[in-house]
Amino acid sequence: MARVIHVGTVQAASSTLLIPAVRAFRAEHPDVAVELRNMQQAEIFAELAAGALDIGLINALEGDDVPPAVQRSELIHGVPVAVLPSASPLADGDSPLVPEDLRAEPFVEMRPGYLMNRFAHRWFGAAMPPVSYTADGAELGKALVAQGIGFTLLPDFTVAGHPLQRSGQVTARPLAGAIPTVTLLACLREGVQPPTTVRSLHASLLHRARDYTRFHHAGS
């Protein structure tokens, strides 16, 4: 039985899915430690294949695939949104934002290697907004936005229910255009039977994802 479970994450839905799932898992397995590592997608795939990670959490756009050495389970589906300081004039309203609405605003960009960096360049095209900060992952991105220094683009499931959103420090606005679905995936090493405790944490992630989806679809 694994006494330490190594989890790599791109920081998607950390407070709304990963942490609650780990908390539930630890209640049943108090003698098993969980190591959480902030990583980029390519690093997660490489360390899964090498056996250095037990579970990887990544985001994927429509049409993205995973390497043959990786087994994927779909957790949550969402779409990219603009994450803004609640004091921003752009925070009010429900209509989708177009690139021109945001091009003059300071931008908190995810570093190259993160899916939302790729999406931002696709959505804005050649005329990107001025980059104020680059961030490693959604949690740091939201923290910077909460300080009022700009906006970022993230999957909606990283914002809905997050403490910064619940406390009114950040808000999310939809984006206009052909916006692709983003899926949060739990990845395991293909062809290898995980230890019982790893399977238990994986099951906890799936259970929490179902609860989150039901709650979200209920309009909360």
VENKA-V425508 format. One record per residue. N is the residue number from 1. RES is the residue in one letter. SS is DSSP state (alpha for helix, beta for strand, coil for the rest). OMEGA is omega in whole degrees, -180 to 180 (NA if undefined). D_FIRST is the distance of its C-alpha to the first C-alpha in whole Angstrom. Layout:
# VENKA-V425508
n=N res=RES ss=SS omega=OMEGA d_first=D_FIRST
n=N res=RES ss=SS omega=OMEGA d_first=D_FIRST
This chain:
# VENKA-V425508
n=1 res=M ss=coil omega=179 d_first=0
n=2 res=A ss=coil omega=177 d_first=4
n=3 res=R ss=coil omega=174 d_first=6
n=4 res=V ss=beta omega=177 d_first=9
n=5 res=I ss=beta omega=-177 d_first=10
n=6 res=H ss=beta omega=-177 d_first=13
n=7 res=V ss=beta omega=173 d_first=16
n=8 res=G ss=beta omega=-177 d_first=19
n=9 res=T ss=beta omega=172 d_first=22
n=10 res=V ss=coil omega=177 d_first=26
n=11 res=Q ss=coil omega=176 d_first=26
n=12 res=A ss=coil omega=177 d_first=27
n=13 res=A ss=coil omega=-177 d_first=27
n=14 res=S ss=alpha omega=-175 d_first=25
n=15 res=S ss=alpha omega=-176 d_first=27
n=16 res=T ss=alpha omega=-179 d_first=27
n=17 res=L ss=alpha omega=-172 d_first=24
n=18 res=L ss=alpha omega=-176 d_first=21
n=19 res=I ss=alpha omega=175 d_first=22
n=20 res=P ss=alpha omega=179 d_first=22
n=21 res=A ss=alpha omega=178 d_first=19
n=22 res=V ss=alpha omega=179 d_first=17
n=23 res=R ss=alpha omega=179 d_first=19
n=24 res=A ss=alpha omega=178 d_first=18
n=25 res=F ss=alpha omega=-178 d_first=14
n=26 res=R ss=alpha omega=177 d_first=14
n=27 res=A ss=alpha omega=179 d_first=16
n=28 res=E ss=alpha omega=-177 d_first=14
n=29 res=H ss=coil omega=-176 d_first=11
n=30 res=P ss=coil omega=-179 d_first=13
n=31 res=D ss=coil omega=-179 d_first=11
n=32 res=V ss=coil omega=178 d_first=9
n=33 res=A ss=beta omega=177 d_first=12
n=34 res=V ss=beta omega=177 d_first=13
n=35 res=E ss=beta omega=180 d_first=15
n=36 res=L ss=beta omega=-177 d_first=18
n=37 res=R ss=beta omega=175 d_first=21
n=38 res=N ss=beta omega=-174 d_first=24
n=39 res=M ss=coil omega=171 d_first=25
n=40 res=Q ss=coil omega=-174 d_first=27
n=41 res=Q ss=alpha omega=-178 d_first=27
n=42 res=A ss=alpha omega=178 d_first=27
n=43 res=E ss=alpha omega=179 d_first=25
n=44 res=I ss=alpha omega=180 d_first=22
n=45 res=F ss=alpha omega=-178 d_first=23
n=46 res=A ss=alpha omega=-176 d_first=23
n=47 res=E ss=alpha omega=171 d_first=20
n=48 res=L ss=alpha omega=-178 d_first=18
n=49 res=A ss=alpha omega=-179 d_first=20
n=50 res=A ss=alpha omega=-179 d_first=19
n=51 res=G ss=coil omega=-179 d_first=15
n=52 res=A ss=coil omega=176 d_first=16
n=53 res=L ss=coil omega=175 d_first=15
n=54 res=D ss=coil omega=-179 d_first=12
n=55 res=I ss=beta omega=174 d_first=15
n=56 res=G ss=beta omega=177 d_first=19
n=57 res=L ss=beta omega=-178 d_first=22
n=58 res=I ss=beta omega=171 d_first=25
n=59 res=N ss=beta omega=178 d_first=29
n=60 res=A ss=beta omega=172 d_first=31
n=61 res=L ss=beta omega=176 d_first=34
n=62 res=E ss=coil omega=178 d_first=36
n=63 res=G ss=coil omega=177 d_first=36
n=64 res=D ss=coil omega=177 d_first=33
n=65 res=D ss=coil omega=176 d_first=30
n=66 res=V ss=coil omega=180 d_first=27
n=67 res=P ss=coil omega=-180 d_first=27
n=68 res=P ss=coil omega=-178 d_first=26
n=69 res=A ss=coil omega=-174 d_first=22
n=70 res=V ss=beta omega=174 d_first=21
n=71 res=Q ss=beta omega=-174 d_first=21
n=72 res=R ss=beta omega=172 d_first=22
n=73 res=S ss=beta omega=-179 d_first=22
n=74 res=E ss=beta omega=-179 d_first=25
n=75 res=L ss=beta omega=-175 d_first=25
n=76 res=I ss=beta omega=173 d_first=28
n=77 res=H ss=beta omega=178 d_first=32
n=78 res=G ss=beta omega=178 d_first=34
n=79 res=V ss=beta omega=175 d_first=37
n=80 res=P ss=beta omega=176 d_first=38
n=81 res=V ss=beta omega=172 d_first=40
n=82 res=A ss=beta omega=178 d_first=42
n=83 res=V ss=beta omega=-171 d_first=41
n=84 res=L ss=beta omega=169 d_first=44
n=85 res=P ss=beta omega=-177 d_first=45
n=86 res=S ss=coil omega=178 d_first=46
n=87 res=A ss=coil omega=-179 d_first=49
n=88 res=S ss=coil omega=175 d_first=50
n=89 res=P ss=alpha omega=-179 d_first=53
n=90 res=L ss=alpha omega=-177 d_first=51
n=91 res=A ss=alpha omega=-179 d_first=48
n=92 res=D ss=coil omega=177 d_first=51
n=93 res=G ss=coil omega=-178 d_first=51
n=94 res=D ss=coil omega=-176 d_first=49
n=95 res=S ss=coil omega=-179 d_first=51
n=96 res=P ss=coil omega=176 d_first=49
n=97 res=L ss=beta omega=175 d_first=49
n=98 res=V ss=coil omega=-179 d_first=51
n=99 res=P ss=alpha omega=-178 d_first=50
n=100 res=E ss=alpha omega=178 d_first=54
n=101 res=D ss=alpha omega=-170 d_first=53
n=102 res=L ss=alpha omega=-173 d_first=50
n=103 res=R ss=coil omega=-180 d_first=52
n=104 res=A ss=coil omega=-177 d_first=53
n=105 res=E ss=coil omega=175 d_first=51
n=106 res=P ss=coil omega=-169 d_first=48
n=107 res=F ss=beta omega=170 d_first=45
n=108 res=V ss=beta omega=-173 d_first=42
n=109 res=E ss=beta omega=170 d_first=40
n=110 res=M ss=beta omega=-179 d_first=37
n=111 res=R ss=coil omega=173 d_first=36
n=112 res=P ss=coil omega=-175 d_first=37
n=113 res=G ss=coil omega=174 d_first=33
n=114 res=Y ss=coil omega=-177 d_first=33
n=115 res=L ss=alpha omega=-176 d_first=34
n=116 res=M ss=alpha omega=169 d_first=36
n=117 res=N ss=alpha omega=179 d_first=38
n=118 res=R ss=alpha omega=180 d_first=39
n=119 res=F ss=alpha omega=-178 d_first=40
n=120 res=A ss=alpha omega=-180 d_first=42
n=121 res=H ss=alpha omega=176 d_first=44
n=122 res=R ss=alpha omega=-174 d_first=44
n=123 res=W ss=alpha omega=-179 d_first=45
n=124 res=F ss=alpha omega=-175 d_first=48
n=125 res=G ss=coil omega=-175 d_first=49
n=126 res=A ss=coil omega=-175 d_first=51
n=127 res=A ss=coil omega=179 d_first=52
n=128 res=M ss=coil omega=174 d_first=49
n=129 res=P ss=coil omega=179 d_first=49
n=130 res=P ss=coil omega=-178 d_first=50
n=131 res=V ss=beta omega=178 d_first=46
n=132 res=S ss=beta omega=-180 d_first=46
n=133 res=Y ss=beta omega=165 d_first=42
n=134 res=T ss=beta omega=-172 d_first=39
n=135 res=A ss=beta omega=174 d_first=36
n=136 res=D ss=coil omega=173 d_first=32
n=137 res=G ss=coil omega=-172 d_first=31
n=138 res=A ss=alpha omega=-176 d_first=32
n=139 res=E ss=alpha omega=178 d_first=31
n=140 res=L ss=alpha omega=178 d_first=34
n=141 res=G ss=alpha omega=-180 d_first=36
n=142 res=K ss=alpha omega=179 d_first=36
n=143 res=A ss=alpha omega=178 d_first=37
n=144 res=L ss=alpha omega=178 d_first=40
n=145 res=V ss=alpha omega=-179 d_first=41
n=146 res=A ss=alpha omega=178 d_first=41
n=147 res=Q ss=coil omega=174 d_first=43
n=148 res=G ss=coil omega=-174 d_first=46
n=149 res=I ss=coil omega=180 d_first=46
n=150 res=G ss=coil omega=180 d_first=46
n=151 res=F ss=beta omega=172 d_first=44
n=152 res=T ss=beta omega=176 d_first=41
n=153 res=L ss=beta omega=-178 d_first=40
n=154 res=L ss=beta omega=172 d_first=36
n=155 res=P ss=beta omega=-176 d_first=35
n=156 res=D ss=alpha omega=-178 d_first=36
n=157 res=F ss=alpha omega=173 d_first=32
n=158 res=T ss=alpha omega=-177 d_first=32
n=159 res=V ss=coil omega=-176 d_first=35
n=160 res=A ss=coil omega=180 d_first=35
n=161 res=G ss=coil omega=179 d_first=34
n=162 res=H ss=coil omega=180 d_first=33
n=163 res=P ss=alpha omega=180 d_first=34
n=164 res=L ss=alpha omega=176 d_first=37
n=165 res=Q ss=alpha omega=-180 d_first=38
n=166 res=R ss=alpha omega=-179 d_first=38
n=167 res=S ss=coil omega=176 d_first=40
n=168 res=G ss=coil omega=-180 d_first=43
n=169 res=Q ss=coil omega=176 d_first=42
n=170 res=V ss=beta omega=176 d_first=41
n=171 res=T ss=beta omega=-178 d_first=42
n=172 res=A ss=beta omega=175 d_first=42
n=173 res=R ss=beta omega=178 d_first=45
n=174 res=P ss=beta omega=-180 d_first=44
n=175 res=L ss=beta omega=179 d_first=45
n=176 res=A ss=coil omega=176 d_first=48
n=177 res=G ss=coil omega=179 d_first=48
n=178 res=A ss=coil omega=-174 d_first=46
n=179 res=I ss=coil omega=-178 d_first=43
n=180 res=P ss=coil omega=173 d_first=40
n=181 res=T ss=beta omega=172 d_first=36
n=182 res=V ss=beta omega=-180 d_first=33
n=183 res=T ss=beta omega=173 d_first=30
n=184 res=L ss=beta omega=-177 d_first=27
n=185 res=L ss=beta omega=167 d_first=24
n=186 res=A ss=beta omega=-174 d_first=20
n=187 res=C ss=beta omega=175 d_first=19
n=188 res=L ss=beta omega=176 d_first=16
n=189 res=R ss=beta omega=-179 d_first=17
n=190 res=E ss=coil omega=173 d_first=19
n=191 res=G ss=coil omega=-180 d_first=18
n=192 res=V ss=coil omega=178 d_first=14
n=193 res=Q ss=coil omega=-179 d_first=12
n=194 res=P ss=coil omega=173 d_first=9
n=195 res=P ss=coil omega=-178 d_first=6
n=196 res=T ss=alpha omega=-177 d_first=6
n=197 res=T ss=alpha omega=177 d_first=6
n=198 res=V ss=alpha omega=177 d_first=9
n=199 res=R ss=alpha omega=179 d_first=11
n=200 res=S ss=alpha omega=178 d_first=11
n=201 res=L ss=alpha omega=177 d_first=13
n=202 res=H ss=alpha omega=178 d_first=15
n=203 res=A ss=alpha omega=178 d_first=16
n=204 res=S ss=alpha omega=176 d_first=17
n=205 res=L ss=alpha omega=179 d_first=19
n=206 res=L ss=alpha omega=-180 d_first=21
n=207 res=H ss=alpha omega=179 d_first=21
n=208 res=R ss=alpha omega=179 d_first=23
n=209 res=A ss=alpha omega=178 d_first=25
n=210 res=R ss=alpha omega=178 d_first=26
n=211 res=D ss=alpha omega=-180 d_first=27
n=212 res=Y ss=alpha omega=-179 d_first=29
n=213 res=T ss=alpha omega=178 d_first=31
n=214 res=R ss=alpha omega=-179 d_first=32
n=215 res=F ss=alpha omega=-179 d_first=33
n=216 res=H ss=alpha omega=-179 d_first=35
n=217 res=H ss=alpha omega=176 d_first=37
n=218 res=A ss=coil omega=176 d_first=38
n=219 res=G ss=coil omega=-180 d_first=40
n=220 res=S ss=coil omega=NA d_first=38
